[in-house]
Amino acid sequence: MSRPPSPSSRRRFLTTAGVATAAWAARPAAAAQQATRDVSPVRPRPTAPPSNPAAEIRALFTEYGAAIEARSVEAIRRSYPGLQPDQARVWEDFFRGVTDVQVELNVTGLEIAGDAADARLAGVYVFTNPSTHRTQRENVAFQATLRREGGRWRIASLR
């Protein structure tokens, strides 16, 4: 059978428990004081570097050219969300009639106004005609209207 604690051991326990409880209760205040001491002045976050619309637009046309080389109407649509159904059919017909498509597009003129831009492009499509087994080069030139939406440039229309 266990013996009840002696009065002196009960006092020691209560004293120890009381100190521990007081220490535990003081923790939030001590933590707040520590946090206040450790907080350095708030510095402004570095801002993102200014965008370079001309470079972003050239990258858009590199992406567009890669979509043509991949012979993918869906990839073209990612660069040119406004692609009309009849335009998509023209691309599908073109892709069915050729192999090994290579695209070179160059921005020859660019006018940017905020989130809108007009670009002039010139380039060449090089492909193999499967019926003749010959490589063909088709020079292209067109104008594009662009819009920046969600921080990304997209083709709004081609003419």
VOBA-1610 file (N, C-alpha, C; in pm, whole numbers, padded with zeros to 5 digits, always signed):
BEGIN
Met+00083-00115+00000Met+00000+00000+00000Met+00088+00123+00000Ser+00054+00222-00077Ser+00139+00340-00080Ser+00100+00437+00030Arg+00198+00508+00073Arg+00175+00604+00182Arg+00137+00738+00122Pro+00054+00814+00192Pro+00022+00949+00144Pro+00148+01035+00151Pro+00160+01132+00063Pro+00278+01217+00066Pro+00286+01295+00197Ser+00407+01316+00239Ser+00427+01393+00362Ser+00395+01539+00336Pro+00364+01616+00441Pro+00335+01758+00422Pro+00449+01831+00353Ser+00572+01799+00382Ser+00684+01871+00318Ser+00694+01835+00169Ser+00670+01711+00132Ser+00676+01675-00010Ser+00559+01735-00085Arg+00441+01748-00019Arg+00327+01814-00081Arg+00359+01961-00107Arg+00427+02028-00011Arg+00464+02169-00029Arg+00561+02182-00147Arg+00659+02091-00151Arg+00756+02095-00263Arg+00683+02078-00397Phe+00589+01983-00402Phe+00513+01959-00525Phe+00433+02082-00564Leu+00360+02139-00471Leu+00278+02256-00501Leu+00364+02375-00542Thr+00478+02391-00476Thr+00569+02500-00512Thr+00621+02478-00654Thr+00666+02356-00682Thr+00717+02325-00816Thr+00607+02340-00919Ala+00488+02288-00891Ala+00376+02298-00983Ala+00337+02444-01004Gly+00338+02521-00899Gly+00303+02662-00909Gly+00402+02738-00995Val+00533+02710-00978Val+00636+02775-01059Val+00620+02735-01205Ala+00594+02607-01227Ala+00578+02559-01364Ala+00455+02622-01429Thr+00345+02631-01354Thr+00224+02692-01407Thr+00246+02840-01437Ala+00314+02908-01350Ala+00342+03050-01372Ala+00431+03069-01495Ala+00528+02979-01509Ala+00619+02988-01625Ala+00542+02962-01754Trp+00455+02862-01748Trp+00375+02829-01865Trp+00284+02946-01903Ala+00220+03007-01805Ala+00130+03119-01830Ala+00206+03240-01884Ala+00331+03256-01845Ala+00410+03372-01888Ala+00466+03356-02028Arg+00460+03235-02085Arg+00519+03210-02217Arg+00465+03300-02326Pro+00334+03317-02342Pro+00287+03404-02450Pro+00339+03546-02436Ala+00341+03598-02316Ala+00390+03734-02296Ala+00538+03742-02329Ala+00615+03641-02284Ala+00758+03639-02314Ala+00781+03625-02463Ala+00701+03541-02528Ala+00716+03523-02673Ala+00685+03652-02746Ala+00581+03723-02702Ala+00546+03850-02765Ala+00657+03952-02746Gln+00715+03956-02625Gln+00826+04049-02601Gln+00944+04012-02690Gln+00974+03883-02700Gln+01086+03839-02784Gln+01060+03876-02930Ala+00937+03853-02975Ala+00903+03885-03113Ala+00916+04033-03139Thr+00875+04114-03042Thr+00886+04258-03058Thr+01032+04299-03067Arg+01117+04236-02988Arg+01260+04270-02991Arg+01325+04226-03121Asp+01281+04110-03176Asp+01347+04054-03293Asp+01296+04108-03425Val+01189+04184-03425Val+01133+04232-03550Val+01220+04344-03605Ser+01267+04322-03726Ser+01344+04428-03790Ser+01246+04514-03868Pro+01288+04633-03904Pro+01196+04721-03976Pro+01151+04655-04107Val+01028+04679-04144Val+00973+04622-04266Val+01037+04693-04385Arg+01091+04612-04471Arg+01152+04667-04593Arg+01058+04638-04709Pro+01047+04730-04801Pro+00958+04704-04915Pro+01012+04586-04996Arg+00919+04507-05046Arg+00958+04394-05131Arg+01018+04448-05260Pro+01116+04376-05311Pro+01168+04421-05441Pro+01058+04404-05546Thr+01044+04501-05630Thr+00942+04492-05734Thr+00995+04407-05849Ala+00904+04352-05922Ala+00942+04272-06038Ala+01011+04364-06138Pro+01108+04311-06209Pro+01173+04396-06309Pro+01069+04438-06413Pro+01086+04556-06468Pro+00988+04600-06567Pro+00985+04503-06684Ser+00866+04480-06734Ser+00854+04386-06845Ser+00912+04449-06971Asn+00946+04362-07063Asn+00999+04406-07191Asn+00901+04355-07297Pro+00798+04434-07328Pro+00695+04386-07420Pro+00749+04340-07554Ala+00848+04408-07608Ala+00901+04368-07739Ala+00959+04227-07732Ala+01034+04198-07628Ala+01092+04063-07613Ala+00982+03960-07590Glu+00881+03995-07511Glu+00770+03903-07485Glu+00692+03875-07613Ile+00676+03975-07698Ile+00604+03958-07824Ile+00685+03872-07920Arg+00817+03894-07925Arg+00901+03807-08010Arg+00891+03662-07962Ala+00889+03643-07829Ala+00876+03507-07774Ala+00740+03446-07812Leu+00635+03528-07815Leu+00504+03480-07857Leu+00511+03425-08000Phe+00578+03497-08089Phe+00584+03450-08228Phe+00678+03331-08244Thr+00776+03317-08156Thr+00857+03196-08155Thr+00770+03077-08115Glu+00685+03098-08014Glu+00590+02994-07969Glu+00491+02960-08081Tyr+00442+03061-08150Tyr+00348+03041-08260Tyr+00415+02960-08373Gly+00539+02996-08406Gly+00612+02922-08509Gly+00634+02777-08468Ala+00667+02754-08341Ala+00687+02617-08292Ala+00557+02538-08300Ala+00443+02604-08277Ala+00313+02536-08287Ala+00287+02492-08431Ile+00325+02576-08526Ile+00308+02540-08668Ile+00402+02424-08701Glu+00527+02433-08655Glu+00622+02324-08681Glu+00573+02192-08620Ala+00504+02200-08507Ala+00450+02080-08441Ala+00324+02030-08513Arg+00275+02109-08607Arg+00156+02076-08685Arg+00037+02054-08592Ser+00022+02144-08495Ser-00081+02131-08393Ser-00171+02254-08390Val-00295+02235-08429Val-00391+02345-08425Val-00415+02386-08279Glu-00417+02291-08187Glu-00437+02324-08046Glu-00322+02411-07993Ala-00200+02380-08032Ala-00086+02463-07990Ala-00095+02602-08053Ile-00140+02610-08177Ile-00160+02740-08240Ile-00263+02819-08160Arg-00370+02752-08119Arg-00477+02819-08044Arg-00428+02873-07910Arg-00327+02813-07850Arg-00273+02866-07723Arg-00208+03002-07746Ser-00146+03023-07861Ser-00087+03153-07894Ser-00190+03248-07952Tyr-00288+03189-08019Tyr-00389+03265-08093Tyr-00528+03215-08054Pro-00574+03253-07932Pro-00702+03202-07883Pro-00821+03240-07971Gly-00809+03345-08050Gly-00919+03388-08136Gly-00921+03317-08270Leu-00844+03212-08286Leu-00840+03136-08412Leu-00982+03093-08448Gln-01026+03134-08566Gln-01162+03103-08611Gln-01169+02961-08666Pro-01287+02899-08662Pro-01300+02761-08712Pro-01253+02744-08856Asp-01284+02842-08943Asp-01239+02829-09082Asp-01086+02840-09092Gln-01024+02921-09007Gln-00878+02929-09004Gln-00818+02797-08955Ala-00882+02737-08855Ala-00834+02608-08803Ala-00841+02502-08912Arg-00948+02503-08991Arg-00961+02406-09102Arg-00851+02425-09206Val-00818+02551-09235Val-00710+02577-09331Val-00579+02518-09280Trp-00550+02539-09150Trp-00428+02482-09093Trp-00432+02328-09098Glu-00545+02269-09062Glu-00556+02123-09065Glu-00532+02070-09206Asp-00590+02136-09307Asp-00569+02094-09447Asp-00421+02107-09485Phe-00360+02218-09444Phe-00218+02240-09472Phe-00134+02129-09408Phe-00160+02098-09282Phe-00082+01996-09211Phe-00100+01858-09273Arg-00220+01829-09324Arg-00242+01699-09390Arg-00164+01691-09522Gly-00138+01804-09585Gly-00076+01805-09716Gly+00075+01823-09717Val+00139+01836-09600Val+00283+01860-09596Val+00347+01779-09484Thr+00479+01770-09492Thr+00557+01710-09382Thr+00676+01800-09354Asp+00739+01776-09243Asp+00863+01847-09206Asp+00853+01999-09218Val+00760+02056-09148Val+00740+02202-09153Val+00844+02271-09066Gln+00907+02374-09123Gln+00997+02462-09048Gln+00949+02605-09069Val+00954+02682-08960Val+00900+02818-08964Val+01006+02916-08917Glu+01018+03024-08989Glu+01101+03136-08945Glu+01014+03260-08956Leu+00991+03325-08843Leu+00912+03448-08841Leu+00994+03558-08774Asn+00991+03675-08834Asn+01061+03791-08778Asn+00965+03907-08764Val+00971+03973-08649Val+00890+04093-08627Val+00963+04206-08698Thr+00896+04263-08798Thr+00959+04370-08875Thr+00910+04509-08834Gly+00804+04513-08758Gly+00751+04639-08708Gly+00665+04612-08586Leu+00671+04703-08490Leu+00597+04681-08367Leu+00555+04814-08306Glu+00427+04826-08278Glu+00374+04944-08210Glu+00299+04894-08087Ile+00344+04939-07970Ile+00286+04894-07844Ile+00219+05012-07774Ala+00097+04988-07726Ala+00024+05090-07649Ala-00041+05020-07531Gly+00030+05019-07417Gly-00024+04954-07298Gly-00033+04803-07316Asp-00156+04750-07307Asp-00179+04607-07320Asp-00224+04567-07460Ala-00199+04654-07558Ala-00234+04626-07698Ala-00111+04653-07784Ala-00103+04582-07894Ala+00010+04604-07985Ala-00030+04561-08125Asp+00036+04620-08223Asp+00025+04579-08362Asp+00164+04541-08408Ala+00174+04426-08473Ala+00304+04378-08520Ala+00295+04345-08669Arg+00404+04372-08738Arg+00419+04330-08876Arg+00524+04219-08876Leu+00494+04112-08948Leu+00584+03997-08951Leu+00616+03958-09094Ala+00734+03905-09110Ala+00776+03848-09238Ala+00854+03722-09206Gly+00844+03627-09295Gly+00917+03503-09270Gly+00898+03404-09383Val+00926+03280-09348Val+00917+03175-09448Val+00872+03046-09381Tyr+00787+02970-09454Tyr+00751+02835-09413Tyr+00823+02743-09511Val+00900+02649-09458Val+00969+02551-09541Val+00909+02416-09506Phe+00867+02342-09609Phe+00803+02213-09585Phe+00827+02120-09702Thr+00804+01994-09675Thr+00816+01894-09780Thr+00677+01863-09832Asn+00664+01871-09965Asn+00539+01836-10030Asn+00542+01685-10053Pro+00455+01608-09986Pro+00463+01462-09999Pro+00433+01411-10140Ser+00354+01484-10217Ser+00323+01433-10352Ser+00441+01450-10447Thr+00521+01554-10429Thr+00637+01574-10517Thr+00768+01535-10450His+00763+01514-10317His+00883+01484-10236His+00988+01595-10248Arg+00940+01714-10275Arg+01031+01828-10287Arg+01008+01924-10172Thr+01117+01991-10135Thr+01109+02094-10033Thr+01056+02221-10098Gln+00960+02282-10032Gln+00903+02407-10081Gln+00926+02515-09978Arg+00943+02636-10027Arg+00957+02754-09941Arg+00843+02849-09975Glu+00773+02890-09873Glu+00664+02983-09893Glu+00690+03107-09809Asn+00717+03218-09876Asn+00736+03344-09804Asn+00602+03391-09750Val+00604+03443-09629Val+00482+03492-09566Val+00507+03631-09509Ala+00402+03710-09509Ala+00405+03842-09445Ala+00263+03869-09397Phe+00250+03913-09274Phe+00118+03943-09222Phe+00128+04041-09107Gln+00012+04093-09070Gln+00001+04185-08957Gln-00077+04115-08847Ala-00039+04143-08724Ala-00106+04082-08609Ala-00147+04190-08511Thr-00266+04174-08458Thr-00311+04256-08347Thr-00296+04171-08222Leu-00233+04228-08119Leu-00202+04152-07998Leu-00267+04215-07877Arg-00294+04132-07778Arg-00347+04179-07650Arg-00271+04109-07538Arg-00242+04185-07431Arg-00181+04124-07312Arg-00295+04100-07214Glu-00316+03973-07181Glu-00422+03933-07088Glu-00361+03841-06985Gly-00386+03869-06859Gly-00330+03786-06752Gly-00178+03787-06752Gly-00121+03898-06796Gly+00025+03911-06797Gly+00093+03845-06916Arg+00017+03787-07009Arg+00076+03720-07126Arg+00022+03780-07255Trp+00110+03796-07351Trp+00069+03846-07483Trp+00010+03731-07561Arg-00100+03761-07634Arg-00168+03665-07720Arg-00205+03733-07850Ile-00214+03654-07955Ile-00258+03705-08085Ile-00409+03720-08081Ala-00458+03841-08112Ala-00603+03865-08117Ala-00654+03843-08258Ser-00574+03884-08358Ser-00614+03862-08497Ser-00492+03868-08588Leu-00504+03801-08699Leu-00401+03801-08804Leu-00466+03841-08935Arg-00393+03919-09013Arg-00444+03960-09146Arg-00328+03975-09242
//
